[in-house]
Amino acid sequence: MTFRLSGVRYSICQLPPAAEAPPNAWSVVRTVDELSVICRAGTEPEGAKVDAGWRILTLVGTFDLDEVGVLAGILPTFVELGVSVFVISTFNTDHILVRDENVARLQAVPEWEWLT
């Protein structure tokens, strides 16, 4: 598996469900219960509950929506290393957010390749 590692640190933010999505958001997910926003650290929306210090690992390539087991094939390694994840899936691929302090441990996995 090949990952592209972001050189930027991000924050995961929570706002009320009716809140306006900030224009600087990297990702926005709205449900009936909340508005979750991923944004660059230091640009968090005012009043948000903030969890800072995340990096984004993007799976390189395009995966068909009917392809089974893409995440299931790699997430056991995160579990073995004790690394929690926050996953965002898009039409083409998956993005895995991990705490910055866990990146070096993940980069040491010999079966994985890294692009920056």
N, C-alpha and C positions, 0 to 999 in steps of 0.2 A: 504494500500500500504506500502511496506517496501523498505527503501532506505539504501544503504551503503554510508557513508560519507567518502570522502578522508581526510586523515590527512595532506595532502600536499596542498600548494597553487600553483595555476597554472596561466599562462599568455596566453592570446589569441593573436596571432601574425599574421600579414599580410605581405606577401612578393609579389613581382611581379610573374606573372603566370609561367614564365620560370625558376624561382629560384629553386635551389636544396633543397630538403626536408632535414632538419637537422636529424641526426641519433638519437638524444635524444627525438624526438617528441613523445608525447602520442597519438596524432591524427594528420592526415594530410588530407586536402581536397583541391584538385586542380580543378579549373574551368578555363575557357578561360580567365577570368578576374583577377584571383588572386590565390595565394597559402595561405590557412589559416592553421595555425599550433597551436596546443595546446601543451605547454611544461611546465615543472616545472619552477616556478618563479626563476629567477637568471640564467637560461640557455637559455634565448631568443637568437635567431639568430641575428647576427650583421646586422644592416641596416633595421630591421623589424619595422613596426609600432606595438607598444606593448600596450596592455591593461592588466594590472596586477591585482592581488588580487581576483582570482576566486577559488572556491572549486567545486569539482565534486560530484554530488549526482547520484548514479547508482541505477536504479530500480532493485531490487533483483528478480531473476527468469528469465526464458526464455520465450519470447513472440513470437508466430508464426507470420510470416510476413503478414499473412492474417487477423490477429486479429485487429479489428477495435476499435478505441476509447481509447487506452491505455493512450496516452498523453492528449487527450481531457478530460479524466476523472479527471486528476490532475491539469492541467494548470490553470483552473479557480481559484484555491486556491492561486496560485502565483499572479494572477492578483488582487485578493481581497486584498492581502498583499502588493501590489505595488512592487513586486520583479521581475526584468527583468531576462530573462533566455537566455542561449545559448545552444542549444540542439544538441547533436551528437547521431545519431542512428546507431547501428551496426546490424549484422544479428540476434543476440540473444536478445538484450535489448536496452534500451535508457539511455543516460547519460545526466544529466542536470547540466550545469555549472551556479552557482549563485555567486554573489559577497560575499566575506567572511563575511561582516558585516550583511548580511541577514540570515545567517545560524541559529542563535538562534531563530529568529521569525518563521522560517520554522519548527524547531524542536519542537516548542510549539503546532503545529497542532495535536490535540488529536487523529485523525483517522490514523495518520501515525506512523510507527515504524521505528527505526533507528538502524543500525549496524555500528560499526566503525572498 
